[in-house]
Amino acid sequence: MQDIKPILTSAEDSMEATVLFLDEALAHIRAGKANPRILDGVKVEYYGSNVPIANVASITTPDAKTITIQPWEKGLISIIEKAILNSDIGITPMNNGETIRLGIPPLTEDRRRQLAKQSKAECEDAKISIRNARRDAIEHFKKLMKEGLPEDVEKDAEVSIQKIHDKFIKRIEDLYVAKEKEIMTV
């Protein structure tokens, strides 16, 4: 008789990875206040390889509407500035020769709604991924049942995977509520 524990563990690991990915995706959605993580996707050319800005400069938020980038080498200022301009974050950098400042503009009501809708779409994609992990585990249980797994064990396994599924769906909904609140707060 096969053990169902590895299947449950694998499904839970997959669901955990989905939630972590969602958290990362939501962090890159600009919410009207300074968050250094919006720069995570911006890469700069540094000694022949593309690296995140955080690897070549210190990024700070002196106030809620400003991000300051202090490159470790002065020659990188123009490269970082060009990378930010070419990225999709939509903020024009200002530099004073030593640091780059990004002024986070206030979001319009339409833009807030659009960002909330984008956040909801990311959360829905994550929920689909969670459901797929549950479905795969249940299919695996049914296959094991054909190979001799008792029906009551299979039913218990389905209940267990449903509880795990519900826990992760709740976490996704909590992440969405928090992000929507952050976006819609003026």
N, CA, C and O atoms as a DFTB+ gen file, in Angstrom:
744 C
 N C O
     1  1       0.847      -1.192       0.000
     2  2       0.000       0.000       0.000
     3  2       0.888       1.249       0.000
     4  3       1.814       1.364       0.803
     5  1       0.593       2.176      -0.905
     6  2       1.382       3.387      -1.012
     7  2       0.997       4.381       0.085
     8  3      -0.102       4.354       0.638
     9  1       1.956       5.253       0.365
    10  2       1.739       6.284       1.378
    11  2       1.270       7.569       0.691
    12  3       1.796       7.944      -0.357
    13  1       0.284       8.238       1.281
    14  2      -0.255       9.462       0.688
    15  2       0.452      10.719       1.182
    16  3       0.271      11.799       0.622
    17  1       1.260      10.575       2.236
    18  2       1.927      11.732       2.846
    19  2       2.802      12.502       1.835
    20  3       2.730      13.730       1.790
    21  1       3.628      11.810       1.021
    22  2       4.459      12.571       0.063
    23  2       3.630      13.375      -0.937
    24  3       4.044      14.452      -1.365
    25  1       2.467      12.856      -1.307
    26  2       1.610      13.569      -2.255
    27  2       1.075      14.844      -1.605
    28  3       1.072      15.911      -2.219
    29  1       0.618      14.720      -0.348
    30  2       0.124      15.890       0.384
    31  2       1.233      16.930       0.561
    32  3       1.007      18.126       0.378
    33  1       2.420      16.468       0.916
    34  2       3.560      17.365       1.117
    35  2       3.924      18.081      -0.185
    36  3       4.181      19.285      -0.193
    37  1       3.943      17.329      -1.274
    38  2       4.278      17.911      -2.576
    39  2       3.250      18.972      -2.974
    40  3       3.614      20.049      -3.448
    41  1       1.972      18.665      -2.780
    42  2       0.916      19.630      -3.117
    43  2       1.037      20.872      -2.246
    44  3       0.887      21.992      -2.736
    45  1       1.309      20.679      -0.946
    46  2       1.438      21.830      -0.047
    47  2       2.647      22.685      -0.421
    48  3       2.575      23.913      -0.373
    49  1       3.756      22.045      -0.791
    50  2       4.938      22.796      -1.223
    51  2       4.642      23.616      -2.475
    52  3       5.072      24.762      -2.599
    53  1       3.900      23.008      -3.400
    54  2       3.528      23.707      -4.626
    55  2       2.651      24.923      -4.303
    56  3       2.833      25.997      -4.877
    57  1       1.707      24.744      -3.385
    58  2       0.821      25.843      -2.997
    59  2       1.595      26.948      -2.288
    60  3       1.321      28.130      -2.492
    61  1       2.554      26.567      -1.460
    62  2       3.384      27.553      -0.754
    63  2       4.198      28.371      -1.760
    64  3       4.320      29.589      -1.624
    65  1       4.752      27.692      -2.771
    66  2       5.521      28.385      -3.799
    67  2       4.634      29.375      -4.561
    68  3       5.078      30.464      -4.923
    69  1       3.386      28.989      -4.798
    70  2       2.443      29.874      -5.487
    71  2       2.195      31.136      -4.668
    72  3       2.188      32.241      -5.212
    73  1       1.992      30.974      -3.364
    74  2       1.735      32.133      -2.501
    75  2       2.970      33.044      -2.442
    76  3       2.836      34.268      -2.459
    77  1       4.156      32.458      -2.375
    78  2       5.382      33.265      -2.369
    79  2       5.530      34.040      -3.681
    80  3       5.916      35.209      -3.683
    81  1       5.219      33.372      -4.792
    82  2       5.289      34.041      -6.099
    83  2       4.293      35.193      -6.162
    84  3       4.609      36.271      -6.665
    85  1       3.085      34.957      -5.648
    86  2       2.057      36.004      -5.628
    87  2       2.517      37.186      -4.788
    88  3       2.353      38.338      -5.190
    89  1       3.088      36.907      -3.630
    90  2       3.568      37.975      -2.756
    91  2       4.601      38.831      -3.483
    92  3       4.594      40.057      -3.376
    93  1       5.482      38.176      -4.218
    94  2       6.513      38.884      -4.986
    95  2       5.866      39.714      -6.106
    96  3       6.249      40.862      -6.333
    97  1       4.894      39.131      -6.793
    98  2       4.221      39.837      -7.889
    99  2       3.465      41.065      -7.372
   100  3       3.489      42.123      -8.001
   101  1       2.798      40.921      -6.231
   102  2       2.062      42.047      -5.665
   103  2       3.005      43.150      -5.188
   104  3       2.648      44.328      -5.219
   105  1       4.201      42.773      -4.749
   106  2       5.159      43.773      -4.274
   107  2       5.611      44.687      -5.413
   108  3       5.993      45.833      -5.176
   109  1       5.567      44.185      -6.641
   110  2       6.016      44.992      -7.774
   111  2       4.924      45.911      -8.305
   112  3       5.176      46.712      -9.205
   113  1       3.730      45.806      -7.766
   114  2       2.659      46.704      -8.187
   115  2       2.737      47.966      -7.339
   116  3       2.599      47.920      -6.116
   117  1       2.958      49.085      -8.003
   118  2       3.146      50.361      -7.308
   119  2       1.843      50.794      -6.659
   120  3       0.788      50.769      -7.292
   121  1       1.918      51.189      -5.405
   122  2       0.695      51.515      -4.668
   123  2       0.643      52.965      -4.195
   124  3      -0.111      53.277      -3.274
   125  1       1.421      53.855      -4.799
   126  2       1.330      55.258      -4.437
   127  2       2.270      55.680      -3.327
   128  3       2.387      56.870      -3.036
   129  1       2.940      54.728      -2.704
   130  2       3.935      55.109      -1.705
   131  2       5.254      54.427      -2.044
   132  3       5.276      53.393      -2.712
   133  1       6.332      55.004      -1.585
   134  2       7.660      54.526      -1.941
   135  2       7.906      53.123      -1.399
   136  3       7.776      52.877      -0.200
   137  1       8.261      52.208      -2.296
   138  2       8.597      50.844      -1.932
   139  2       9.779      50.417      -2.802
   140  3       9.638      50.319      -4.021
   141  1      10.937      50.162      -2.198
   142  2      12.118      49.816      -2.992
   143  2      11.928      48.562      -3.853
   144  3      12.656      48.367      -4.826
   145  1      10.962      47.717      -3.505
   146  2      10.765      46.479      -4.260
   147  2      10.234      46.715      -5.672
   148  3      10.285      45.809      -6.503
   149  1       9.721      47.923      -5.962
   150  2       9.270      48.160      -7.335
   151  2      10.452      48.185      -8.297
   152  3      10.267      48.074      -9.509
   153  1      11.675      48.332      -7.762
   154  2      12.880      48.343      -8.595
   155  2      13.487      46.951      -8.777
   156  3      14.481      46.809      -9.488
   157  1      12.911      45.924      -8.150
   158  2      13.479      44.571      -8.212
   159  2      13.619      44.055      -9.640
   160  3      14.571      43.341      -9.952
   161  1      12.688      44.409     -10.497
   162  2      12.720      43.907     -11.863
   163  2      13.625      44.699     -12.795
   164  3      13.829      44.300     -13.941
   165  1      14.168      45.809     -12.325
   166  2      15.013      46.655     -13.173
   167  2      16.457      46.161     -13.079
   168  3      17.040      46.086     -11.998
   169  1      17.013      45.827     -14.244
   170  2      18.386      45.310     -14.297
   171  2      19.304      46.332     -14.961
   172  3      18.887      47.078     -15.847
   173  1      20.561      46.353     -14.519
   174  2      21.559      47.234     -15.126
   175  2      22.749      46.394     -15.591
   176  3      23.044      45.339     -15.030
   177  1      23.422      46.891     -16.626
   178  2      24.623      46.241     -17.148
   179  2      25.787      46.571     -16.211
   180  3      26.115      47.742     -16.014
   181  1      26.409      45.543     -15.635
   182  2      27.506      45.756     -14.694
   183  2      28.581      44.715     -14.955
   184  3      28.387      43.532     -14.677
   185  1      29.701      45.149     -15.483
   186  2      30.814      44.269     -15.822
   187  2      30.366      43.071     -16.642
   188  3      30.732      41.933     -16.346
   189  1      29.578      43.328     -17.665
   190  2      29.213      42.298     -18.618
   191  2      27.997      41.447     -18.271
   192  3      27.631      40.567     -19.050
   193  1      27.366      41.678     -17.138
   194  2      26.169      40.898     -16.818
   195  2      25.065      41.815     -16.318
   196  3      25.325      42.889     -15.775
   197  1      23.834      41.375     -16.508
   198  2      22.681      42.155     -16.039
   199  2      22.389      41.787     -14.591
   200  3      22.159      40.621     -14.271
   201  1      22.401      42.790     -13.720
   202  2      22.157      42.564     -12.291
   203  2      21.081      43.529     -11.794
   204  3      20.906      44.602     -12.371
   205  1      20.360      43.166     -10.735
   206  2      19.383      44.102     -10.164
   207  2      20.078      45.343      -9.602
   208  3      21.240      45.290      -9.197
   209  1      19.352      46.452      -9.585
   210  2      19.914      47.711      -9.075
   211  2      20.408      47.534      -7.633
   212  3      21.414      48.128      -7.246
   213  1      19.710      46.728      -6.846
   214  2      20.079      46.527      -5.443
   215  2      21.477      45.917      -5.303
   216  3      22.085      46.015      -4.237
   217  1      21.993      45.287      -6.366
   218  2      23.328      44.688      -6.301
   219  2      24.443      45.692      -6.560
   220  3      25.610      45.396      -6.304
   221  1      24.097      46.883      -7.068
   222  2      25.134      47.873      -7.403
   223  2      24.918      49.207      -6.705
   224  3      25.678      50.151      -6.922
   225  1      23.887      49.294      -5.868
   226  2      23.581      50.555      -5.192
   227  2      22.768      50.289      -3.937
   228  3      22.137      49.243      -3.793
   229  1      22.798      51.254      -3.036
   230  2      21.913      51.131      -1.870
   231  2      20.632      51.900      -2.181
   232  3      20.665      53.023      -2.685
   233  1      19.502      51.264      -1.868
   234  2      18.194      51.856      -2.163
   235  2      17.510      52.143      -0.834
   236  3      17.339      51.250      -0.004
   237  1      17.117      53.410      -0.642
   238  2      16.450      53.787       0.608
   239  2      15.185      54.576       0.298
   240  3      14.998      55.078      -0.810
   241  1      14.328      54.670       1.301
   242  2      13.112      55.475       1.184
   243  2      13.119      56.503       2.313
   244  3      12.650      56.221       3.416
   245  1      13.654      57.702       2.035
   246  2      13.730      58.718       3.087
   247  2      12.357      59.211       3.549
   248  3      12.203      59.643       4.692
   249  1      11.370      59.148       2.670
   250  2      10.001      59.494       3.069
   251  2       9.037      58.658       2.227
   252  3       9.472      57.880       1.379
   253  1       7.741      58.812       2.454
   254  2       6.734      57.965       1.813
   255  2       6.582      58.212       0.316
   256  3       5.949      57.414      -0.375
   257  1       7.146      59.294      -0.195
   258  2       6.980      59.620      -1.609
   259  2       8.286      59.642      -2.399
   260  3       8.294      60.068      -3.553
   261  1       9.393      59.190      -1.800
   262  2      10.693      59.267      -2.462
   263  2      11.490      57.986      -2.277
   264  3      11.518      57.405      -1.192
   265  1      12.138      57.555      -3.355
   266  2      13.111      56.470      -3.287
   267  2      14.453      57.071      -3.685
   268  3      14.551      57.761      -4.699
   269  1      15.485      56.810      -2.889
   270  2      16.818      57.323      -3.175
   271  2      17.734      56.143      -3.515
   272  3      17.765      55.138      -2.805
   273  1      18.476      56.287      -4.614
   274  2      19.410      55.254      -5.050
   275  2      20.812      55.848      -5.002
   276  3      21.097      56.835      -5.679
   277  1      21.686      55.245      -4.200
   278  2      23.069      55.698      -4.046
   279  2      23.980      54.626      -4.664
   280  3      24.275      53.624      -4.012
   281  1      24.436      54.828      -5.931
   282  2      25.310      53.831      -6.565
   283  2      26.645      53.726      -5.833
   284  3      27.146      54.707      -5.283
   285  1      27.207      52.533      -5.833
   286  2      28.496      52.322      -5.181
   287  2      29.647      52.850      -6.032
   288  3      30.738      53.107      -5.522
   289  1      29.399      53.009      -7.331
   290  2      30.393      53.594      -8.231
   291  2      29.722      54.735      -8.989
   292  3      28.620      54.573      -9.512
   293  1      30.388      55.894      -9.049
   294  2      29.788      57.076      -9.695
   295  2      29.451      56.833     -11.159
   296  3      28.484      57.401     -11.668
   297  1      30.224      56.006     -11.841
   298  2      29.996      55.736     -13.257
   299  2      28.676      55.032     -13.534
   300  3      28.217      55.002     -14.675
   301  1      28.080      54.481     -12.527
   302  2      26.829      53.745     -12.717
   303  2      25.597      54.636     -12.730
   304  3      24.512      54.183     -13.093
   305  1      25.749      55.898     -12.339
   306  2      24.570      56.772     -12.235
   307  2      23.807      56.835     -13.555
   308  3      22.591      56.647     -13.576
   309  1      24.512      57.099     -14.658
   310  2      23.817      57.217     -15.946
   311  2      23.247      55.870     -16.394
   312  3      22.188      55.828     -17.020
   313  1      23.929      54.785     -16.086
   314  2      23.448      53.451     -16.470
   315  2      22.168      53.112     -15.704
   316  3      21.210      52.601     -16.284
   317  1      22.157      53.398     -14.397
   318  2      20.970      53.135     -13.582
   319  2      19.812      54.016     -14.043
   320  3      18.672      53.562     -14.148
   321  1      20.126      55.286     -14.317
   322  2      19.093      56.218     -14.761
   323  2      18.453      55.740     -16.070
   324  3      17.231      55.769     -16.222
   325  1      19.290      55.301     -17.007
   326  2      18.788      54.810     -18.288
   327  2      17.946      53.545     -18.094
   328  3      16.917      53.381     -18.749
   329  1      18.377      52.655     -17.201
   330  2      17.625      51.416     -16.950
   331  2      16.243      51.715     -16.364
   332  3      15.259      51.061     -16.708
   333  1      16.181      52.709     -15.478
   334  2      14.889      53.084     -14.877
   335  2      13.980      53.700     -15.940
   336  3      12.785      53.406     -15.982
   337  1      14.539      54.549     -16.791
   338  2      13.737      55.161     -17.861
   339  2      13.197      54.107     -18.822
   340  3      12.066      54.221     -19.296
   341  1      14.003      53.077     -19.115
   342  2      13.593      52.037     -20.061
   343  2      12.684      50.992     -19.432
   344  3      12.112      50.166     -20.144
   345  1      12.540      51.013     -18.113
   346  2      11.693      50.020     -17.443
   347  2      10.233      50.442     -17.529
   348  3       9.911      51.505     -18.061
   349  1       9.353      49.595     -17.000
   350  2       7.919      49.885     -17.076
   351  2       7.357      50.451     -15.774
   352  3       6.145      50.410     -15.565
   353  1       8.222      50.984     -14.884
   354  2       7.694      51.495     -13.611
   355  2       7.076      52.880     -13.765
   356  3       6.302      53.308     -12.910
   357  1       7.404      53.575     -14.832
   358  2       6.724      54.835     -15.131
   359  2       7.117      56.016     -14.256
   360  3       6.298      56.904     -14.017
   361  1       8.346      56.040     -13.779
   362  2       8.814      57.154     -12.950
   363  2      10.084      57.706     -13.584
   364  3      10.981      56.954     -13.964
   365  1      10.146      59.035     -13.694
   366  2      11.328      59.668     -14.265
   367  2      12.334      59.954     -13.143
   368  3      12.011      60.644     -12.176
   369  1      13.559      59.415     -13.280
   370  2      14.562      59.642     -12.240
   371  2      15.184      61.038     -12.340
   372  3      15.276      61.615     -13.423
   373  1      15.610      61.566     -11.187
   374  2      16.337      62.840     -11.132
   375  2      17.661      62.545     -10.436
   376  3      17.687      61.885      -9.397
   377  1      18.758      63.033     -11.007
   378  2      20.029      62.795     -10.327
   379  2      20.759      64.103     -10.078
   380  3      20.637      65.063     -10.838
   381  1      21.535      64.113      -8.971
   382  2      22.288      65.312      -8.617
   383  2      23.791      65.073      -8.756
   384  3      24.596      65.827      -8.210
   385  1      24.164      64.028      -9.484
   386  2      25.579      63.715      -9.669
   387  2      26.078      62.650      -8.711
   388  3      27.069      61.978      -8.996
   389  1      25.419      62.486      -7.599
   390  2      25.834      61.467      -6.632
   391  2      24.730      60.465      -6.323
   392  3      25.010      59.286      -6.108
   393  1      23.480      60.917      -6.299
   394  2      22.364      60.024      -6.010
   395  2      21.265      60.226      -7.049
   396  3      21.192      61.254      -7.722
   397  1      20.422      59.215      -7.155
   398  2      19.258      59.282      -8.032
   399  2      18.032      59.279      -7.127
   400  3      17.912      58.459      -6.216
   401  1      17.127      60.214      -7.400
   402  2      15.891      60.292      -6.617
   403  2      14.719      59.966      -7.526
   404  3      14.637      60.435      -8.661
   405  1      13.820      59.156      -7.003
   406  2      12.585      58.844      -7.713
   407  2      11.433      59.398      -6.891
   408  3      11.170      58.935      -5.782
   409  1      10.758      60.382      -7.435
   410  2       9.581      60.940      -6.766
   411  2       8.363      60.132      -7.172
   412  3       8.022      60.071      -8.353
   413  1       7.708      59.513      -6.207
   414  2       6.542      58.688      -6.492
   415  2       5.333      59.607      -6.639
   416  3       4.904      60.222      -5.663
   417  1       4.779      59.706      -7.847
   418  2       3.632      60.604      -8.031
   419  2       2.374      60.020      -7.395
   420  3       2.233      58.800      -7.310
   421  1       1.473      60.866      -6.957
   422  2       0.218      60.347      -6.406
   423  2      -0.592      59.681      -7.515
   424  3      -0.566      60.119      -8.665
   425  1      -1.300      58.636      -7.161
   426  2      -2.087      57.907      -8.147
   427  2      -3.457      58.546      -8.319
   428  3      -4.070      59.010      -7.358
   429  1      -3.923      58.559      -9.561
   430  2      -5.282      59.029      -9.812
   431  2      -6.255      57.926      -9.408
   432  3      -5.855      56.776      -9.223
   433  1      -7.509      58.272      -9.274
   434  2      -8.520      57.280      -8.895
   435  2      -8.615      56.170      -9.940
   436  3      -8.742      54.997      -9.587
   437  1      -8.555      56.531     -11.228
   438  2      -8.615      55.523     -12.291
   439  2      -7.417      54.578     -12.218
   440  3      -7.557      53.365     -12.377
   441  1      -6.243      55.152     -11.976
   442  2      -5.030      54.322     -11.886
   443  2      -5.111      53.396     -10.672
   444  3      -4.675      52.247     -10.746
   445  1      -5.655      53.873      -9.573
   446  2      -5.825      53.025      -8.384
   447  2      -6.736      51.841      -8.696
   448  3      -6.449      50.704      -8.323
   449  1      -7.840      52.130      -9.389
   450  2      -8.770      51.053      -9.758
   451  2      -8.076      50.044     -10.683
   452  3      -8.245      48.833     -10.544
   453  1      -7.297      50.573     -11.624
   454  2      -6.585      49.715     -12.566
   455  2      -5.576      48.819     -11.825
   456  3      -5.470      47.628     -12.119
   457  1      -4.842      49.393     -10.871
   458  2      -3.875      48.609     -10.099
   459  2      -4.581      47.576      -9.218
   460  3      -4.086      46.462      -9.051
   461  1      -5.733      47.944      -8.656
   462  2      -6.498      46.989      -7.845
   463  2      -6.982      45.835      -8.718
   464  3      -6.974      44.679      -8.294
   465  1      -7.400      46.160      -9.938
   466  2      -7.850      45.118     -10.871
   467  2      -6.682      44.202     -11.247
   468  3      -6.844      42.985     -11.342
   469  1      -5.506      44.796     -11.459
   470  2      -4.306      44.012     -11.773
   471  2      -3.957      43.090     -10.601
   472  3      -3.600      41.930     -10.807
   473  1      -4.060      43.602      -9.379
   474  2      -3.792      42.789      -8.191
   475  2      -4.773      41.626      -8.099
   476  3      -4.389      40.501      -7.779
   477  1      -6.040      41.907      -8.383
   478  2      -7.077      40.863      -8.341
   479  2      -6.770      39.780      -9.366
   480  3      -6.919      38.591      -9.085
   481  1      -6.337      40.196     -10.564
   482  2      -5.998      39.221     -11.612
   483  2      -4.831      38.336     -11.174
   484  3      -4.843      37.127     -11.401
   485  1      -3.824      38.946     -10.545
   486  2      -2.688      38.154     -10.038
   487  2      -3.171      37.135      -9.006
   488  3      -2.735      35.983      -9.009
   489  1      -4.076      37.568      -8.125
   490  2      -4.606      36.679      -7.089
   491  2      -5.440      35.559      -7.700
   492  3      -5.374      34.420      -7.237
   493  1      -6.220      35.863      -8.728
   494  2      -7.020      34.829      -9.388
   495  2      -6.117      33.788     -10.045
   496  3      -6.402      32.592      -9.986
   497  1      -5.025      34.242     -10.675
   498  2      -4.069      33.300     -11.264
   499  2      -3.470      32.391     -10.188
   500  3      -3.284      31.194     -10.411
   501  1      -3.174      32.963      -9.032
   502  2      -2.619      32.168      -7.934
   503  2      -3.648      31.147      -7.441
   504  3      -3.297      30.005      -7.145
   505  1      -4.919      31.557      -7.354
   506  2      -5.964      30.625      -6.918
   507  2      -6.100      29.464      -7.901
   508  3      -6.298      28.320      -7.491
   509  1      -5.993      29.756      -9.190
   510  2      -6.062      28.700     -10.207
   511  2      -4.918      27.716     -10.006
   512  3      -5.109      26.504     -10.103
   513  1      -3.738      28.237      -9.729
   514  2      -2.582      27.377      -9.496
   515  2      -2.787      26.493      -8.260
   516  3      -2.425      25.316      -8.268
   517  1      -3.365      27.061      -7.208
   518  2      -3.657      26.298      -5.987
   519  2      -4.659      25.188      -6.304
   520  3      -4.489      24.047      -5.874
   521  1      -5.695      25.529      -7.056
   522  2      -6.711      24.524      -7.421
   523  2      -6.106      23.414      -8.272
   524  3      -6.461      22.246      -8.120
   525  1      -5.193      23.782      -9.165
   526  2      -4.535      22.773     -10.000
   527  2      -3.706      21.816      -9.159
   528  3      -3.681      20.614      -9.424
   529  1      -3.029      22.340      -8.148
   530  2      -2.231      21.482      -7.262
   531  2      -3.155      20.513      -6.517
   532  3      -2.820      19.340      -6.350
   533  1      -4.309      21.001      -6.072
   534  2      -5.287      20.133      -5.395
   535  2      -5.794      19.069      -6.353
   536  3      -5.859      17.892      -6.002
   537  1      -6.155      19.483      -7.570
   538  2      -6.672      18.530      -8.557
   539  2      -5.643      17.440      -8.874
   540  3      -5.987      16.261      -8.956
   541  1      -4.374      17.843      -9.053
   542  2      -3.322      16.865      -9.342
   543  2      -3.177      15.857      -8.211
   544  3      -3.001      14.663      -8.454
   545  1      -3.251      16.345      -6.966
   546  2      -3.132      15.446      -5.809
   547  2      -4.315      14.472      -5.771
   548  3      -4.128      13.282      -5.518
   549  1      -5.517      14.965      -6.019
   550  2      -6.701      14.096      -5.994
   551  2      -6.618      13.049      -7.107
   552  3      -6.968      11.888      -6.895
   553  1      -6.158      13.456      -8.288
   554  2      -5.983      12.491      -9.385
   555  2      -4.972      11.419      -8.995
   556  3      -5.146      10.243      -9.316
   557  1      -3.930      11.828      -8.309
   558  2      -2.915      10.876      -7.848
   559  2      -3.528       9.895      -6.844
   560  3      -3.254       8.696      -6.896
   561  1      -4.359      10.412      -5.929
   562  2      -5.025       9.544      -4.957
   563  2      -5.919       8.522      -5.670
   564  3      -5.930       7.347      -5.302
   565  1      -6.659       8.959      -6.678
   566  2      -7.560       8.061      -7.400
   567  2      -6.763       6.979      -8.125
   568  3      -7.183       5.824      -8.197
   569  1      -5.607       7.373      -8.659
   570  2      -4.750       6.389      -9.327
   571  2      -4.250       5.355      -8.313
   572  3      -4.204       4.158      -8.597
   573  1      -3.876       5.847      -7.121
   574  2      -3.419       4.924      -6.075
   575  2      -4.548       3.996      -5.621
   576  3      -4.306       2.841      -5.271
   577  1      -5.772       4.503      -5.628
   578  2      -6.907       3.685      -5.218
   579  2      -7.082       2.518      -6.198
   580  3      -7.421       1.408      -5.786
   581  1      -6.854       2.764      -7.476
   582  2      -6.938       1.688      -8.476
   583  2      -5.831       0.660      -8.264
   584  3      -5.966      -0.501      -8.649
   585  1      -4.729       1.103      -7.644
   586  2      -3.595       0.208      -7.387
   587  2      -3.699      -0.462      -6.021
   588  3      -2.778      -1.166      -5.607
   589  1      -4.808      -0.251      -5.318
   590  2      -4.993      -0.970      -4.068
   591  2      -5.131      -0.128      -2.815
   592  3      -5.246      -0.686      -1.723
   593  1      -5.124       1.186      -2.927
   594  2      -5.304       2.047      -1.765
   595  2      -6.754       1.943      -1.292
   596  3      -7.668       2.078      -2.105
   597  1      -6.988       1.708       0.000
   598  2      -8.363       1.613       0.505
   599  2      -9.135       2.914       0.241
   600  3      -8.576       4.010       0.274
   601  1     -10.450       2.750      -0.025
   602  2     -11.281       3.896      -0.369
   603  2     -11.376       4.905       0.756
   604  3     -11.379       6.111       0.509
   605  1     -11.455       4.422       2.010
   606  2     -11.557       5.356       3.135
   607  2     -10.282       6.178       3.294
   608  3     -10.354       7.343       3.686
   609  1      -9.123       5.605       3.002
   610  2      -7.858       6.340       3.064
   611  2      -7.846       7.413       1.969
   612  3      -7.394       8.537       2.185
   613  1      -8.352       7.040       0.796
   614  2      -8.408       7.989      -0.311
   615  2      -9.331       9.154       0.026
   616  3      -9.007      10.307      -0.258
   617  1     -10.480       8.857       0.630
   618  2     -11.432       9.918       1.013
   619  2     -10.820      10.825       2.083
   620  3     -10.976      12.045       2.020
   621  1     -10.128      10.245       3.060
   622  2      -9.449      11.041       4.092
   623  2      -8.381      11.945       3.464
   624  3      -8.208      13.093       3.873
   625  1      -7.674      11.411       2.471
   626  2      -6.643      12.190       1.789
   627  2      -7.275      13.370       1.048
   628  3      -6.725      14.472       1.043
   629  1      -8.437      13.134       0.420
   630  2      -9.130      14.217      -0.267
   631  2      -9.563      15.312       0.703
   632  3      -9.473      16.500       0.393
   633  1     -10.032      14.902       1.880
   634  2     -10.423      15.876       2.907
   635  2      -9.198      16.677       3.346
   636  3      -9.272      17.894       3.514
   637  1      -8.073      15.986       3.532
   638  2      -6.837      16.661       3.949
   639  2      -6.376      17.676       2.906
   640  3      -6.013      18.803       3.246
   641  1      -6.391      17.272       1.635
   642  2      -5.925      18.193       0.591
   643  2      -6.889      19.373       0.457
   644  3      -6.472      20.481       0.117
   645  1      -8.169      19.140       0.720
   646  2      -9.141      20.244       0.670
   647  2      -8.865      21.246       1.785
   648  3      -8.970      22.454       1.573
   649  1      -8.509      20.753       2.976
   650  2      -8.191      21.657       4.090
   651  2      -6.952      22.493       3.774
   652  3      -6.908      23.690       4.058
   653  1      -5.951      21.848       3.186
   654  2      -4.733      22.561       2.799
   655  2      -5.084      23.617       1.742
   656  3      -4.636      24.761       1.822
   657  1      -5.884      23.219       0.760
   658  2      -6.340      24.130      -0.297
   659  2      -7.039      25.354       0.306
   660  3      -6.732      26.491      -0.052
   661  1      -7.972      25.113       1.216
   662  2      -8.734      26.201       1.829
   663  2      -7.820      27.176       2.578
   664  3      -8.023      28.389       2.538
   665  1      -6.802      26.620       3.268
   666  2      -5.857      27.449       4.013
   667  2      -5.097      28.397       3.074
   668  3      -4.916      29.575       3.383
   669  1      -4.656      27.873       1.932
   670  2      -3.890      28.699       0.998
   671  2      -4.779      29.700       0.254
   672  3      -4.343      30.815      -0.034
   673  1      -6.004      29.318      -0.057
   674  2      -6.934      30.263      -0.694
   675  2      -7.189      31.431       0.255
   676  3      -7.256      32.582      -0.177
   677  1      -7.332      31.137       1.546
   678  2      -7.546      32.187       2.554
   679  2      -6.335      33.130       2.594
   680  3      -6.498      34.348       2.679
   681  1      -5.118      32.562       2.533
   682  2      -3.919      33.405       2.533
   683  2      -3.883      34.326       1.323
   684  3      -3.503      35.491       1.435
   685  1      -4.282      33.798       0.157
   686  2      -4.312      34.611      -1.061
   687  2      -5.322      35.746      -0.912
   688  3      -5.040      36.888      -1.272
   689  1      -6.493      35.425      -0.381
   690  2      -7.511      36.459      -0.190
   691  2      -7.029      37.527       0.789
   692  3      -7.291      38.714       0.596
   693  1      -6.328      37.106       1.838
   694  2      -5.780      38.070       2.796
   695  2      -4.740      38.977       2.138
   696  3      -4.711      40.183       2.386
   697  1      -3.882      38.385       1.292
   698  2      -2.889      39.192       0.573
   699  2      -3.579      40.213      -0.329
   700  3      -3.156      41.367      -0.407
   701  1      -4.641      39.784      -1.007
   702  2      -5.357      40.702      -1.898
   703  2      -6.000      41.847      -1.125
   704  3      -5.899      43.007      -1.525
   705  1      -6.661      41.519      -0.019
   706  2      -7.323      42.556       0.783
   707  2      -6.294      43.584       1.260
   708  3      -6.548      44.788       1.214
   709  1      -5.132      43.106       1.719
   710  2      -4.089      44.020       2.198
   711  2      -3.562      44.891       1.053
   712  3      -3.355      46.091       1.234
   713  1      -3.345      44.294      -0.123
   714  2      -2.820      45.055      -1.258
   715  2      -3.854      46.055      -1.756
   716  3      -3.511      47.190      -2.088
   717  1      -5.121      45.640      -1.812
   718  2      -6.167      46.555      -2.262
   719  2      -6.278      47.748      -1.309
   720  3      -6.449      48.886      -1.746
   721  1      -6.183      47.483      -0.025
   722  2      -6.241      48.565       0.963
   723  2      -5.054      49.521       0.754
   724  3      -5.209      50.741       0.796
   725  1      -3.879      48.943       0.531
   726  2      -2.678      49.761       0.303
   727  2      -2.835      50.623      -0.961
   728  3      -2.452      51.793      -0.966
   729  1      -3.393      50.049      -2.018
   730  2      -3.560      50.778      -3.266
   731  2      -4.608      51.876      -3.138
   732  3      -4.395      52.996      -3.604
   733  1      -5.729      51.567      -2.517
   734  2      -6.848      52.496      -2.470
   735  2      -6.699      53.583      -1.398
   736  3      -7.446      54.561      -1.404
   737  1      -5.737      53.416      -0.477
   738  2      -5.505      54.438       0.536
   739  2      -4.822      55.635      -0.097
   740  3      -3.760      55.502      -0.707
   741  1      -5.423      56.788       0.046
   742  2      -4.859      58.010      -0.568
   743  2      -3.835      58.627       0.359
   744  3      -3.247      59.658       0.031
